[in-house]
Amino acid sequence: MSDAPINHVPLNRAIADFALLTYENQETFNHRTGAGAFQLDLMTSQLELGGQVFRVAFLGTWSEITRTWMWGWANPSRQETDPVVVPVVKGLRDRARELGLHELEVPTFPTEGINDLDWHPAMGLVTVATSLLGGQAFHAASYDGGCAFVAVLDAPPAQADPVKFMRFSAMAWEAAAMSPTAGQDGVRHRHAVDTYARWRGLRAEHAESAMRMHYPHGSLAEITFDELGRAVNTKVSMQPGDVPEPLPFTPPEE
């Protein structure tokens, strides 16, 4: 393996593209489970949280001391054949070059220069890994000197929420602007909406300066872009059938 620094631009672009989807997935998962005590068992690939048991894949750990990421399959305490890391090996590491993301095949590396989504130094990397594995959310478990991350593989999928689309999209644009390589990433607003529509199974119509996204029951999101590809206007019309039912732990709307 070369010691040359990794070019994080492709990864940061992917982080920006998945951000809108990630925010909705994670908020939905957190509202389903709450923020109480949890039990994480890497021997059985299970996470118990909010009175529910989920199947997980061990993504890896971030060291507070060295500020580096280590994939679960590279951890000395695990083997590549461990069921808890097999999804990461097969779904990410073995496809890294196909996906164009070199970080997915490097055992350990510094996280400096990777978009942290203003959450945690490893968070951007974790969101992309979780999405590419088909996970609906991730879970973080802090320990003395670092943090371990797992992708939740079998949580109920989030429903596309037109009520919150404008908030999630604004968060995604801000996340893209925070990228350490923003000057090289290009504007990713259209890519983020397109990724969201494809992952959610929504029909999208594209025009040179606009995009229309159709929800199953008739709600419509219309996004207008400027000459640089930035989303400058978003309008959402809603139908009751597209508004998700309130979830446990969800505070009442003001």
N, C-alpha and C positions, 0 to 999 in steps of 0.2 A: 504494500500500500504506500502511495506517495505521501510525503510529509508536507506537500504544498497545501496552502490554505484552500478550503472548499469554497467554491463560488456559490453563495447562498441566494443568488437572484432567482433561480427557478423555484426554490423552496418558498421564498418570500412571496412570489407571485401566486403559488398554490395556496399559501396561507390567506392571502387577500381574496382569492376566488372562493374559498370554502367558508370565509368568515360569516357571511349572512346565514348560511345553513347551520353553522356551529352555534351561533348565538341562540337561534330558535331551538335547536336540539337540546342544548345544555340547560336553558331556562325551563323547558318542558320537563326534562328529567329531574331537575332540582325541585320543581313544584310537585312532582309525583312522589318524591322520596323524602323530602324535607332535609334538614341539615343535622340530624341526630347522630347517635353513635352508629358505628358500622363494624362489620367483621369481614376482613379480607383474607381468604384462604387460597394461596397460590398453589397448594398441593391439589386442590379440587377445582381450581379455576372458578371460584365462586366469590361473589360479593353479596353480603347481607346488609341491606340498607333500607330504612323506612318500613320494616316489616316484610320486605320482599327479598327474594334471592335472584341474583342475576349471574349469567355466565360471562366471564371476562377473559381478555387476553392481556398478558403482562407486556406492556410496551417497553418500559425501562425506568431508569432512575436518573435524577439530576443531583449532582453533588454541590452542596453549598460551599465546600472547601475549595474545590478545583474549578467550579462553575463549568462543569462539563456534563454532557449527556452520555449515558451508556445504555445500549439496547438490552432488553431482557435476555435475548439469546446469547449475548456476549458476557453476561454476568457469570463469574466463576462458580456461583452456587447453583447454576442451572445448566442443562444440556439442551442442545438444539432440538432434541426429540421430545422434550417435556411438552405435554399437551397445552400448557398455559402459554407457551411461546411459539408453538407450531403455526398458529394463524399469522403471527407477525413475520415469521421466516418465509412462509409460502406466499402470503399476501403482499408483503412489502419488500423484504430483503432480496428475495429471488427475482423480483420484478423491478428492482430499483432503476436499472438502466432503461428498461422499457418505459418507465414512468418519467425518466429524465430527472430523478431526484437522487443525487449521489449520497446524500446524508443517510438514506435508508439502508445502505450496504456497508457503511463505516461503523465499526464496533463502538467507538467512542470519539467524541469531538467537542471542542468548546462551543458554547451556545452564543458567544458574542457575534453580533451581526445578523442574528435571526430575529424576526419580528416576534415580540413577546405578547402582542395583543394587550399590552398594559395590564397583564394578569400575573405572569410568572415567566422567567427566562426560557422555560421549556414549553410554554403553553402553545405557541404557534405550531411548533413541530408536532405536538401531541394532537392538536385538532386535525391536522392533515392526515396523520397516521390513522386516527380513529375513523375519519370519513372514508378513507381508501379501504379500510377493512370492513366497511358496511356497518360500523358501530353507530349506535344512536346517541352516545354520550361517552364521556370519560370520567374517571374518578381519581382524585389525588389523595395519597396517604403520606403525610409528613412523618419524618423520623429524625432523630438527632443527626444533623449534618446533611440532610437532603430531603428528597421527596420521590416517592414511587408513583407511577401512573399506570392505570389499566384502562383499556377500552371496554365499554359495556356492549356486549354483542347482541343481547336478546331483549333489550328494553323495548316496550311498545313504541313504534315510530311516532314521531311528532306529526301533528296535522298542520299543514300550511295555514298560517293565521293571518288573514288580511288585516285584522285589527291592529296587529303589531308590526306589520311589514315595514311601515315607514320608520319606526324606531330601530328595528333590526338593520335595515339598509343603511341608515345614518351611522349606526355603530360600525358597520362594515366599511363604509367610506373612510371613517376616522381611523380604523385599524390599518387600512392600506396606506394612509398618509403617514402613519407612525413607523412604517418599515424603514430599517436602517439603510436599505438600498432603494428607497422610493424613487430616486432620480433615474435608476436603471429599470425599475419594475414596469414603468408605464402606468397608465390609468386603467384600473381593473374593474371599474364599476359595472360595465356591461357583462364582463366575464363572471362576476359574482352573481348577478341576477340570472344569467343563463345557467350557471352551475346549480343554483337554487332551484330553478324551474325543472331541470332535468332530474335532479335527485328527488324532487317532490312529485314528479310525474305530471306537471302542469303544462298545458299547451302554451307555447310562446310564439308571438308574431314579431318579426324583426323588420325594422325600416332603418334607413340611413341614420336618422337622428332620434329614433324612438324605439321603444319595445313595449308590447302589450302582453301581459301574463294573465291567463284565464284560469280561474278556480273552478272546481267541479260544479258548484251550484249557482254560478253566474256572477260571482264577484270578479272584479277586474282591477288590475294594477297597471297603470300607464306611466312609464318612465321616459322622460325626455333628456337627451344628452346634448352637450355642446360640441363644438368642433374639436375639442381635445378628448372627447369621450367621457367627460364628467357628467354624472347625473345632476341636472340643475332643477328638475321639477318632477315630483312624484304625486300622482293622484290615485286614490284607491276608492272604488265604489264597492259596497258590500251587500251581500245577501245573507239572511240569517242562517241558511244551511251551511255556510262556510265558516261560521264562527265556532271554534272548538268549545266543548263543554268545560265549565270550571273544573280545575283539578284540585286535589287535596293540597293543602299548604299554600294555595294561591290566595294572596290578600285580596279583599274586595276592591273592585275598581272605584276610584273616587269620582 
